[in-house]
């Protein structure tokens, strides 16, 4: 049945919304489905989707800013025009289902799907669902979630918790060896990352705490982002057992080397930490939409997978104490992280096809 099915995806804004969409789309493509993405022009989603060879249609949609902003005056106009643009794209493509993975780009696509009465499916990566998901999930056939706690925010919605879809990575370019990183084999590696842009707050504290982190026996893989790279790399250029970089295509391989991590709490980062079974100190980004990173980190702490350290409490001393806590309870964290392999993308694709197949048989 899946050979003839067509799907439209609506996703965009951040990697945490785009990557799950692409991962599910790749699984559907493997099963013979035809896929079209809708997103913002000149956006991250347009670049990432094109790299995977999917067709992409542009709309012009704007996020709703939480702070007072003149841009918000344009929001209703852009929402209406982008919804009608998505409506016409969907009308022309005639999909069997529409799949949205959160973020402001999903809104017009989901509304157009509802107007066209096309079966609608959501995936929500974050513990606390975003505005689009909270408002429109009740119109979905199924809303797939990553966290068990998300369901309590989604009344009158069929919810299935299947995890965060990750991209299956093929053969990667050879990652640097331990020796090339300046590391030795018998010492634990601490991965520090603030996301692709880096984190000034995390960089500042790690910068001051680094000598004591090294004294504790760690080697440090430290992704600073572009803005923090020069000052941090210059200040610590003579430090042994430290590899500082702004961004690296080998970050996925670096996760595999790490025994402990200090990171933000975006959904994709958490999925990578889980997939690689890394206990972590999570420092949520305070400015993240609806403070969702805090709720993500809180959920991971409750599950015994990580330790939550708020940015307002982040100091060299509190970071060192957090690392000591993880070291003291390392075996318990590792036991909690002994999770099944991540099959979210394949499971969600199969669940969507099964749902539509059931409808077809019912109609027949």
KOLDO-970509 format. One record per residue (C-alpha): z, x, y negated; residue in three letters. Coordinates in pm, 1 decimal. Each point is the difference from the previous one (the first is absolute). Layout:
! KOLDO-970509
         pz         px         py   residu
          Z          X          Y      ALA
...
***
This chain:
! KOLDO-970509
         pz         px         py   residu
        0.0        0.0        0.0      UNK
       89.9      281.0     -243.3      UNK
     -357.1      133.9        9.1      UNK
     -112.5     -259.8     -253.3      UNK
      308.2      -15.2     -223.7      UNK
       -1.1      100.0     -367.2      UNK
      302.6       92.2     -210.4      UNK
       65.9       52.1     -369.1      UNK
      285.4      230.6     -102.0      UNK
      179.7      -16.7     -333.7      UNK
      216.4      300.4      -78.8      UNK
       49.7      259.2     -268.7      UNK
      214.1      172.8     -255.5      UNK
      189.9      247.9      217.8      UNK
      -45.3      176.5      331.7      UNK
      280.8     -213.5      140.5      UNK
     -224.8     -305.2      -35.3      UNK
     -337.5      162.1       69.5      UNK
       70.6      215.8      308.4      UNK
      136.3     -290.0      211.8      UNK
     -308.6     -204.1      -88.8      UNK
     -235.9      279.6      100.0      UNK
      194.3       63.2      322.5      UNK
      -28.3     -366.8      105.3      UNK
     -366.8       -9.9     -105.5      UNK
      -80.5      303.3      215.8      UNK
      153.8     -175.0      301.2      UNK
     -205.8     -313.8      -67.3      UNK
     -315.2      208.3      -41.0      UNK
       66.2      159.3      340.5      UNK
       -0.6     -351.9      143.5      UNK
     -342.5      -75.9     -148.0      UNK
      111.0     -188.1     -310.7      UNK
     -172.4       24.7     -338.1      UNK
      227.1       89.5     -292.4      UNK
      -34.5      -20.8     -379.5      UNK
      259.6      123.4     -250.7      UNK
       64.5     -146.2     -344.6      UNK
      183.0      211.6     -258.7      UNK
       11.0      126.1     -355.6      UNK
     -288.8      195.5     -145.1      UNK
       48.1      378.3      -33.1      UNK
      323.4      -22.4      197.9      UNK
      181.2      186.8      274.8      UNK
     -103.0     -270.7      246.1      UNK
     -369.5       40.4      -87.0      UNK
       19.9      373.2       83.9      UNK
      206.3      -33.7      319.3      UNK
     -203.3     -292.3      133.6      UNK
     -330.5      175.8      -68.3      UNK
      125.2      306.0      190.8      UNK
       34.4     -217.6      312.4      UNK
     -349.6     -145.9      -38.3      UNK
       96.3     -360.6      -76.4      UNK
     -194.5     -208.5     -253.6      UNK
      195.7      -60.3     -320.9      UNK
      -40.7     -268.7     -264.8      UNK
      160.1       35.5     -342.7      UNK
      205.7     -245.1     -199.3      UNK
      192.9       66.0     -318.3      UNK
      364.2      -87.9       40.6      UNK
      306.6      113.6     -189.0      UNK
      359.9       38.1      110.7      UNK
      277.6     -197.8     -168.2      UNK
      230.2      252.0     -169.0      UNK
      374.4      -59.2       25.7      UNK
       62.6      136.4     -349.2      UNK
     -131.7     -170.4     -312.0      UNK
     -357.2      113.2      -40.9      UNK
     -299.3     -119.8     -199.4      UNK
     -201.0       45.7      319.9      UNK
      186.1     -296.5      148.8      UNK
     -182.6     -225.8     -246.6      UNK
     -319.8       75.1      192.6      UNK
      160.6      -69.4      339.1      UNK
      -75.4     -377.0       24.8      UNK
     -362.2       52.3     -109.0      UNK
      -54.5      287.2      245.5      UNK
      169.3     -195.4      280.8      UNK
     -233.6     -297.3      -49.3      UNK
     -319.3      206.0      -35.0      UNK
       84.5      229.6      293.5      UNK
       90.7     -299.6      217.9      UNK
     -339.4     -160.1      -65.7      UNK
     -172.1      334.7       62.3      UNK
      183.8       29.1      334.1      UNK
      -85.5     -365.0       74.0      UNK
     -372.1       71.5      -40.9      UNK
       16.5      317.6      209.5      UNK
      178.5     -188.2      279.1      UNK
     -244.9     -289.4      -26.6      UNK
     -293.0      240.8       43.2      UNK
      153.4      203.3      283.8      UNK
      134.8     -302.9      193.0      UNK
      291.4      173.2      174.1      UNK
      191.3     -142.4      295.5      UNK
      323.3      135.1     -144.1      UNK
      144.2      163.4     -312.2      UNK
      265.6      271.2       28.0      UNK
      209.6      111.5     -297.7      UNK
      243.3      291.5        5.4      UNK
      190.8      -50.6     -322.6      UNK
      -20.8      121.0     -357.2      UNK
     -150.3     -170.3     -303.2      UNK
     -355.9       31.3      134.5      UNK
       92.7     -226.0      291.2      UNK
       81.8     -296.1     -224.3      UNK
     -351.0     -109.7     -106.8      UNK
     -140.1       63.9      349.9      UNK
      275.5     -206.7      163.0      UNK
      -37.3     -285.4     -251.4      UNK
     -377.3       -3.3       52.9      UNK
       57.7      -12.6      376.7      UNK
      233.6     -298.0      -40.6      UNK
     -255.4     -176.1     -222.2      UNK
     -272.2       62.2      260.2      UNK
      234.6     -104.0      285.7      UNK
      -59.9      325.4      187.2      UNK
      276.8      103.4      245.6      UNK
      225.1      237.8     -196.1      UNK
      220.3      280.7      135.0      UNK
      238.8      228.3     -188.5      UNK
      158.0      332.6       80.2      UNK
      308.8       92.9     -203.8      UNK
      110.2      364.6       26.0      UNK
      319.4      -19.9     -203.3      UNK
      340.7     -133.1       91.7      UNK
        8.7     -216.3     -314.2      UNK
     -341.4     -169.0      -24.4      UNK
     -210.2       30.0     -312.8      UNK
      -81.9     -283.8     -237.7      UNK
     -334.7      -86.6      162.1      UNK
      158.1      -20.7      345.2      UNK
      298.2     -205.4     -117.9      UNK
     -218.3     -253.1     -181.9      UNK
     -285.1      -37.1      249.4      UNK
      135.2       83.0      348.5      UNK
       61.6     -368.7       76.4      UNK
     -379.3      -49.5       -2.7      UNK
      -60.1      266.9      266.3      UNK
      -58.1      -53.4      368.1      UNK
      229.7      297.6       64.0      UNK
      173.9      248.5     -228.6      UNK
       55.6      328.2      182.3      UNK
      297.3      207.0     -115.2      UNK
      130.6      351.7       47.1      UNK
      369.3      -82.1      -38.6      UNK
      200.2     -271.5      174.9      UNK
      182.8      -87.0     -323.7      UNK
     -321.2     -104.5     -179.9      UNK
      -13.0     -336.8      177.5      UNK
      302.9     -133.9     -189.5      UNK
     -199.2       10.1     -326.1      UNK
     -295.5     -193.9      145.6      UNK
       94.8     -363.6       56.1      UNK
     -250.8     -231.5      172.2      UNK
     -194.7      302.2      127.3      UNK
      -82.1      111.7      353.9      UNK
      115.5      362.1        4.1      UNK
      -60.5      267.2      263.2      UNK
      158.8      344.9      -32.9      UNK
     -247.8      254.4      140.1      UNK
       62.9      308.3     -216.6      UNK
     -196.8      202.1     -256.8      UNK
     -360.7       78.1       96.7      UNK
      -77.5      371.7      -11.5      UNK
     -339.2      165.8       11.6      UNK
      -81.2      169.7      327.4      UNK
      -86.2      352.4      -98.3      UNK
     -281.7      176.9      174.0      UNK
      -35.0      374.1       33.7      UNK
      141.8      150.9     -316.8      UNK
      -93.9      323.5     -163.6      UNK
      222.9      272.1      145.1      UNK
      340.5      -24.6     -167.6      UNK
      174.9      318.8     -114.1      UNK
      213.9      176.7      260.5      UNK
      373.1       63.8      -49.7      UNK
      -79.7      364.0      -79.9      UNK
     -258.5     -101.0     -262.2      UNK
      264.8     -222.6     -160.1      UNK
      243.2      293.6       -2.3      UNK
      224.9     -167.5      257.3      UNK
      161.9      111.8      324.5      UNK
       16.7     -200.7      320.0      UNK
      373.3      -32.6       55.2      UNK
      116.0     -159.4     -328.5      UNK
      -12.6     -370.8      -97.2      UNK
     -258.6     -112.8     -254.8      UNK
       87.1     -239.4     -283.0      UNK
     -294.3     -196.5     -141.9      UNK
       34.7     -105.2     -365.3      UNK
     -257.6     -238.9     -143.0      UNK
       -5.3     -245.4     -287.2      UNK
     -330.8     -157.4      100.9      UNK
     -346.3      119.6      -94.4      UNK
       93.3       23.6     -369.5      UNK
      331.2      174.8       68.8      UNK
      336.1     -103.1     -143.0      UNK
      147.8      164.1     -307.7      UNK
      349.5     -123.4       92.3      UNK
      -14.8      140.3      353.6      UNK
     -165.4      322.6     -116.6      UNK
      267.4       62.2     -261.9      UNK
      286.6      -38.0      247.6      UNK
     -166.7      199.0      280.1      UNK
      -80.7      271.1     -254.7      UNK
      370.7       42.4      -78.5      UNK
      119.7      -46.9      357.2      UNK
     -259.2      222.8      169.4      UNK
      210.8      319.0       35.3      UNK
      277.4     -197.8      170.2      UNK
     -249.1     -190.1      219.6      UNK
     -134.0      334.9      121.4      UNK
      355.7      126.7       56.3      UNK
       51.4     -292.7      236.9      UNK
     -277.3      139.9      218.4      UNK
     -290.3     -226.8      -96.7      UNK
     -357.8      100.1      -64.2      UNK
     -156.0     -225.3     -264.0      UNK
     -344.0     -163.0      -17.3      UNK
       -3.0     -135.5     -354.1      UNK
     -272.6     -221.3     -142.5      UNK
       53.4       -2.7     -376.0      UNK
     -304.8     -193.4     -119.7      UNK
     -225.8      149.4     -268.2      UNK
      238.8      -38.3     -294.0      UNK
      287.8      186.6      162.9      UNK
     -194.2      263.6      188.6      UNK
      -32.0      281.4     -254.2      UNK
      362.0       15.2     -114.1      UNK
      147.2      -36.8      350.2      UNK
     -237.6      246.6      164.3      UNK
       55.6      259.3     -272.6      UNK
      377.9      -32.5        8.9      UNK
       21.0       34.9      378.5      UNK
     -296.3      229.4       68.4      UNK
      223.7      265.6      155.0      UNK
      205.6     -237.2      215.7      UNK
      -32.1       57.9      372.9      UNK
      -58.8     -299.9      227.7      UNK
     -141.5     -226.8     -273.5      UNK
     -354.5     -136.6      -13.5      UNK
      -71.4     -184.4     -326.6      UNK
     -321.3     -198.3      -46.4      UNK
     -123.5     -271.6     -234.3      UNK
     -192.7     -199.6      260.1      UNK
     -141.1       87.0      340.8      UNK
     -247.2     -161.6      239.6      UNK
      235.4      131.0      270.8      UNK
      291.6     -221.2     -101.7      UNK
      -30.3     -201.5      323.2      UNK
       34.1      325.4      195.6      UNK
      295.9      104.8     -214.5      UNK
      184.3     -314.7      108.2      UNK
      -35.9      124.1      357.5      UNK
      172.9      329.6      -92.1      UNK
      296.3     -153.4     -182.0      UNK
      342.7      -63.2      149.6      UNK
      141.4     -165.3     -313.2      UNK
     -162.4     -145.2     -313.8      UNK
       85.5      -91.7     -358.1      UNK
     -247.5     -262.0     -121.0      UNK
      -64.8     -315.4     -197.1      UNK
       15.2     -329.3      192.9      UNK
     -352.9     -136.9      -16.6      UNK
     -104.9     -193.5      309.2      UNK
     -264.0      252.0      112.5      UNK
      242.8      292.0      -34.6      UNK
      253.9     -185.9      213.0      UNK
     -265.1      -70.2      263.8      UNK
      -85.1      372.7       16.9      UNK
      368.7       92.3       24.9      UNK
       45.9     -247.0      284.9      UNK
     -317.7      108.0      180.1      UNK
      119.0      362.4      -11.9      UNK
      367.0      -89.0       68.0      UNK
      136.5      178.7     -308.0      UNK
      350.9      -82.5     -132.9      UNK
      -23.0      -15.7     -377.6      UNK
      174.0      -24.6     -334.2      UNK
     -176.7     -280.3     -185.2      UNK
       -4.2       -1.6     -382.0      UNK
     -164.5     -331.4      -99.9      UNK
     -226.3       -4.0     -305.6      UNK
      195.4     -213.6     -252.5      UNK
     -314.6     -116.6     -181.0      UNK
     -173.5     -126.8      316.2      UNK
     -109.1     -363.0      -28.1      UNK
      295.4     -235.3       56.0      UNK
      205.3      304.7      106.9      UNK
     -158.9      -31.7      344.4      UNK
       62.1      364.7       91.0      UNK
      375.6      -57.0      -27.6      UNK
      -19.1     -289.4      247.1      UNK
     -219.7      208.7      231.7      UNK
      253.1      284.7       -5.6      UNK
      293.7     -235.4       48.4      UNK
     -168.1     -146.9      309.3      UNK
      -63.7      348.3      144.1      UNK
      362.3       96.9      -61.2      UNK
      122.1     -317.0      176.4      UNK
     -217.3       88.7      299.5      UNK
      153.3      347.8       15.9      UNK
     -330.4      174.0      -78.0      UNK
       79.6      145.2     -342.4      UNK
      257.3       47.4     -274.1      UNK
      -49.2     -179.5     -333.8      UNK
       72.6      206.6     -311.5      UNK
      -66.8     -181.1     -328.2      UNK
     -179.0      199.3     -270.3      UNK
      287.0      -76.7     -239.8      UNK
      232.9      183.2      240.6      UNK
     -240.8      283.6       82.1      UNK
      148.5      342.0      -85.1      UNK
      -15.4      336.8      177.1      UNK
      348.6      -70.9      139.7      UNK
      -80.3     -352.4      125.5      UNK
     -325.0      121.7      156.6      UNK
      176.5      283.6      182.6      UNK
      269.1     -243.1      117.5      UNK
     -269.1     -238.0      128.9      UNK
     -170.6      281.7      191.8      UNK
      338.2      100.1      146.6      UNK
       59.2     -360.5      108.5      UNK
     -334.3      -13.5      180.3      UNK
       65.4      333.7      167.1      UNK
      342.9     -116.3      120.4      UNK
     -146.4     -324.4      140.7      UNK
     -340.3      136.8       97.0      UNK
        9.6     -111.5      364.4      UNK
       84.4     -357.9     -100.3      UNK
     -286.7       -9.7     -250.4      UNK
     -240.9      139.3      258.8      UNK
      113.7     -258.4      256.0      UNK
      -64.7     -281.9     -250.1      UNK
     -342.7      150.5      -74.5      UNK
      -99.8       -6.9      368.3      UNK
     -243.1     -282.2      -71.2      UNK
     -313.9     -116.0      184.6      UNK
     -331.7      144.8     -127.5      UNK
     -143.3     -171.6     -308.4      UNK
     -255.1     -255.4      122.1      UNK
       19.9     -227.6     -304.0      UNK
     -369.9       15.0      -95.9      UNK
     -122.0      -81.2      351.4      UNK
      267.6     -264.6       55.5      UNK
      -74.1     -179.4     -329.0      UNK
     -377.7        6.1       61.0      UNK
       53.3     -143.9      348.7      UNK
      240.7     -265.8     -129.9      UNK
     -250.9     -112.8     -266.6      UNK
     -283.0      -23.5      253.2      UNK
      223.6     -187.9      245.0      UNK
      100.8     -246.4     -271.8      UNK
     -361.2      -71.2      -93.5      UNK
     -102.5      -14.0      366.6      UNK
      270.7     -258.8       64.9      UNK
     -137.1     -212.1     -284.4      UNK
     -352.3       24.9      140.2      UNK
      113.2     -112.2      345.2      UNK
      208.8     -276.8     -154.3      UNK
     -298.7     -119.2     -203.4      UNK
     -216.7       16.8      312.4      UNK
***
